[in-house]
Amino acid sequence: MSAPISSHYSWGGDEHLVVRLDEAMSLEVNFGAMAMARLLHSRKLPGVVDICPANASLLVRFDPDGIAPAALEATVRQVEREVGEAPSLTLETRIVEVPIWYDDPFTNETGARFRDRHQRPEGNDLEFAAIENGLPSAQAFIDRHSASPWITSMVGFVAGLPFLFQMVPQERQLEVPKYLRPRTDTPALTVGYGGCFSCIYSVRGAGGYQMFGVTPVPIFDPARRLPDFEDFMVFFRPGDIVKFRPIEEGEYERIKADVEAGTFRYRQSPVDFSLRDFLAGPDAYNATLLEALYGH
């Protein structure tokens, strides 16, 4: 990185150290959080229970009987310096394809039930998103949403939900405000959008993000029925890169049948993602990521 991360340290009760790296989310700051988390994990500190990187922060849960708070803070600050002084950050991760049925009847029906909570009572969420971004149609928004990769900046809020940050120059990022008041219902596996983040709702429940479509593939599988969940019930990990692929109803139903039969496998490929190379030429670098996924 070109300069050390500027951060703020605070304590959450007796068991949590919170490191706020910046007020604003950016790929640089998010990479810093993930790099700090991985370096801390490699230290295998006694007393550290969990390390959770987020959009622009880091949370460390610890047992104060296993490590003194002052010792933990000193170690985390040293890790922060090492990350800040690194000439470049490279992340061993994977790129994953997520199929989406955009403009589907499930999210459209849900959106129609909650138009009194929306900025634009007429139309649907996709049409609103297109207008907000100065695009001529909902299809134009879908094209922009599905064209570029997204990085999983954090996982949480509800079990297994990924926050996804668009990997394009800032001036080209899509932005859409949340509902004026949250809904009390959102279909499971809805692809949503709020601010600069896309997400996938892992379970049915309340929500305030704009709704653009649904995916037939699970992202949270407590029973671990599918091969992709063999190691853990949550599919996404911070740093995963996602490529959305538009599908129609027929393919949605075919994939859903594969999921129910227990035969579905995510299309994915391991990649080493270099932040420096991406920032030097985002479009060209994204093309190499897609080549790793699709092989052409």
C-alpha positions in Angstrom: 0.0 0.0 0.0 1.2 3.6 -0.7 0.6 4.7 2.9 -0.2 3.2 6.3 -3.9 2.8 7.2 -5.2 5.6 9.4 -7.3 4.0 12.1 -9.1 4.3 15.4 -9.0 1.7 18.1 -11.8 1.1 20.7 -13.1 -1.6 23.0 -16.5 -3.4 22.8 -17.0 -4.6 26.4 -14.4 -6.9 27.9 -14.0 -9.3 24.9 -13.8 -7.2 21.7 -11.2 -5.0 20.1 -12.6 -2.8 17.3 -10.3 -1.3 14.7 -12.0 1.3 12.5 -9.8 1.8 9.5 -11.6 4.6 7.7 -14.9 6.4 7.6 -15.5 5.4 3.9 -15.4 2.0 2.2 -12.9 1.6 -0.6 -11.1 -1.4 -2.1 -7.8 -0.2 -0.5 -9.3 0.0 3.0 -11.2 -3.3 2.6 -8.1 -5.0 1.4 -6.3 -3.6 4.4 -8.9 -5.1 6.7 -8.7 -8.5 5.1 -4.9 -8.5 5.0 -4.8 -7.6 8.7 -7.3 -10.4 9.5 -5.2 -13.0 7.6 -2.0 -11.9 9.1 -3.5 -11.9 12.7 -4.9 -15.4 12.0 -1.5 -16.7 11.0 0.0 -15.5 14.3 -2.3 -17.9 16.2 -2.4 -15.7 19.3 -3.5 -17.5 22.5 -6.9 -16.2 23.7 -8.0 -14.9 20.3 -11.5 -16.4 19.6 -12.5 -14.8 16.3 -11.2 -12.3 13.8 -13.9 -10.6 11.6 -12.9 -8.2 8.8 -15.7 -5.9 7.7 -16.2 -3.2 5.0 -13.8 -0.7 6.6 -13.0 -2.1 10.0 -11.8 -5.2 11.9 -13.3 -6.9 15.0 -11.2 -9.2 17.2 -13.0 -11.2 19.8 -10.7 -12.5 22.6 -10.7 -14.1 26.0 -9.1 -11.6 28.5 -8.0 -14.6 30.6 -6.0 -15.9 27.6 -4.4 -12.6 26.4 -4.1 -9.2 28.0 -6.0 -6.4 26.2 -2.8 -4.3 26.0 -0.8 -7.1 24.5 -3.5 -7.8 22.0 -3.7 -4.1 21.0 0.1 -3.9 20.6 0.1 -6.9 18.3 -2.8 -5.6 16.2 -1.1 -2.2 15.8 2.1 -4.0 14.7 0.1 -6.0 12.1 -1.5 -2.8 10.9 2.0 -1.2 10.4 3.2 -4.3 8.5 0.2 -4.2 6.2 0.4 -0.4 5.7 4.1 -0.6 4.7 3.6 -3.5 2.3 4.4 -2.5 -1.3 1.3 -4.2 -2.6 -1.4 -6.5 -1.4 -2.3 -9.8 -3.1 -5.2 -11.9 -2.0 -5.5 -15.7 -2.6 -9.2 -16.1 -3.3 -11.6 -17.4 -5.9 -14.0 -16.0 -8.5 -17.5 -17.5 -8.4 -20.4 -17.3 -10.8 -23.9 -16.5 -9.3 -26.8 -16.9 -11.7 -29.7 -14.3 -11.3 -33.2 -14.2 -12.6 -33.5 -10.4 -12.8 -36.9 -8.7 -12.8 -38.5 -11.9 -11.5 -42.1 -12.2 -10.3 -41.2 -13.0 -6.6 -39.4 -9.7 -5.8 -41.8 -7.7 -8.1 -44.8 -9.0 -6.1 -43.0 -8.3 -2.8 -42.1 -4.8 -4.0 -45.6 -4.1 -5.0 -46.9 -4.9 -1.5 -44.5 -2.3 0.0 -44.7 0.6 -2.5 -45.9 2.9 0.4 -42.4 2.6 1.8 -40.6 3.4 -1.4 -39.3 6.6 -2.9 -41.1 5.9 -6.2 -44.5 4.2 -5.8 -44.9 3.6 -9.5 -42.9 1.0 -11.3 -40.5 -1.5 -9.6 -37.1 -1.3 -7.9 -35.2 -2.0 -11.1 -36.8 0.9 -12.9 -36.1 3.2 -9.9 -32.5 2.1 -9.9 -32.1 2.9 -13.6 -33.5 6.4 -13.1 -31.3 7.0 -10.1 -28.2 6.1 -12.2 -29.2 8.1 -15.3 -29.7 4.9 -17.3 -32.4 4.7 -20.1 -34.0 1.4 -19.0 -34.1 -1.4 -16.4 -32.3 -3.6 -18.9 -29.5 -1.0 -19.1 -29.1 -1.2 -15.3 -29.1 -5.1 -15.4 -26.4 -4.9 -18.1 -24.2 -2.7 -15.8 -24.9 -4.7 -12.7 -24.0 -8.0 -14.3 -21.0 -6.8 -16.5 -18.3 -6.4 -13.9 -17.0 -8.5 -11.0 -17.9 -7.7 -7.4 -15.7 -8.4 -4.3 -17.2 -9.8 -1.1 -16.2 -7.0 1.4 -17.8 -8.7 4.4 -20.2 -11.5 5.4 -22.8 -10.9 8.1 -25.8 -9.0 9.3 -27.8 -12.2 8.9 -26.3 -15.7 8.6 -24.2 -16.0 5.4 -25.2 -12.7 3.8 -22.4 -11.3 1.6 -21.9 -7.5 1.1 -20.6 -7.0 -2.5 -18.6 -4.0 -3.7 -18.5 -3.3 -7.5 -15.0 -3.6 -8.9 -15.0 -0.6 -11.2 -13.6 3.0 -10.9 -15.6 5.0 -8.4 -17.1 7.3 -11.0 -18.7 4.3 -12.6 -20.1 2.6 -9.5 -23.8 2.1 -9.3 -25.5 3.6 -6.3 -29.1 3.2 -5.1 -30.7 4.4 -1.9 -32.5 2.0 0.4 -36.2 2.0 0.9 -37.6 4.9 2.9 -38.8 2.4 5.5 -37.8 -1.3 5.6 -40.0 -4.0 4.4 -41.2 -6.7 6.7 -40.7 -9.4 4.0 -38.0 -10.2 1.4 -37.9 -13.5 -0.5 -35.0 -15.8 0.3 -32.0 -15.4 -2.1 -33.1 -12.0 -3.3 -30.3 -9.9 -4.9 -30.6 -6.5 -3.3 -28.9 -3.1 -3.4 -28.4 -0.3 -0.9 -25.9 2.6 -1.2 -22.9 1.2 -3.1 -23.4 -2.4 -2.0 -25.1 -5.3 -3.6 -26.1 -8.3 -1.4 -27.9 -11.7 -1.4 -30.4 -12.3 1.3 -29.6 -15.7 2.6 -33.0 -16.3 4.3 -36.5 -14.8 4.0 -37.1 -11.8 6.3 -37.2 -8.1 6.7 -35.0 -5.8 4.5 -34.6 -2.3 3.2 -32.4 -2.8 0.1 -33.8 -2.4 -3.4 -34.7 -5.8 -5.0 -33.5 -6.7 -8.5 -33.9 -10.5 -8.8 -33.4 -13.9 -7.2 -30.8 -16.6 -7.5 -31.7 -20.3 -7.4 -28.4 -21.2 -5.6 -28.1 -21.4 -1.8 -25.6 -19.4 0.1 -26.4 -20.7 3.5 -26.9 -24.4 4.0 -27.0 -25.5 7.7 -27.6 -29.1 6.7 -24.5 -29.0 4.4 -26.3 -31.1 1.7 -24.4 -29.7 -1.3 -20.7 -30.5 -2.0 -19.8 -26.7 -2.0 -20.9 -26.6 1.7 -18.8 -29.6 2.8 -16.4 -27.5 4.9 -18.8 -24.9 6.3 -22.5 -24.0 6.2 -21.8 -20.5 4.8 -20.6 -20.3 1.2 -19.2 -16.8 0.9 -16.0 -15.6 2.5 -14.5 -12.1 2.6 -12.4 -11.6 -0.5 -14.5 -13.8 -2.8 -15.0 -12.3 -6.2 -18.5 -12.7 -7.7 -19.7 -12.5 -11.3 -23.5 -12.3 -11.7 -24.9 -14.1 -14.8 -28.4 -13.2 -16.0 -30.7 -16.2 -16.5 -34.4 -16.7 -17.5 -37.1 -18.6 -15.8 -36.4 -22.0 -17.5 -32.7 -22.0 -16.4 -33.8 -20.8 -12.9 -36.0 -23.9 -12.6 -33.4 -26.3 -13.9 -30.7 -25.0 -11.5 -33.2 -25.1 -8.6 -34.0 -28.8 -9.5 -30.2 -29.5 -9.4 -30.0 -27.9 -6.0 -33.0 -30.0 -4.7 -31.4 -33.1 -6.1 -28.1 -32.3 -4.3 -26.1 -32.2 -7.5 -25.5 -28.5 -8.0 -22.0 -27.2 -8.0 -20.9 -23.5 -8.2 -18.8 -22.5 -11.1 -15.7 -21.1 -9.6 -11.9 -20.8 -10.1 -9.0 -19.9 -7.7 -7.3 -16.6 -8.4 -4.6 -14.4 -6.9 -6.0 -10.9 -6.9 -3.5 -8.1 -6.9 -4.9 -4.8 -5.7 -2.0 -2.8 -7.3 -2.6 -4.4 -10.7 -6.3 -3.9 -10.5 -5.9 -0.2 -9.7 -3.5 0.2 -12.5 -6.1 -0.9 -15.1 -9.5 -2.1 -13.7 -11.1 -3.1 -17.0 -8.1 -5.0 -18.3 -7.6 -6.7 -15.0 -11.3 -7.7 -14.7 -11.0 -9.3 -18.1 -8.2 -11.5 -16.8 -10.4 -12.5 -13.8 -13.3 -13.5 -16.1 -10.8 -15.5 -18.3 -9.9 -17.4 -15.1 -13.6 -18.2 -14.6 -14.7 -18.9 -18.1 -11.4 -20.0 -19.8 -11.6 -17.6 -22.8 
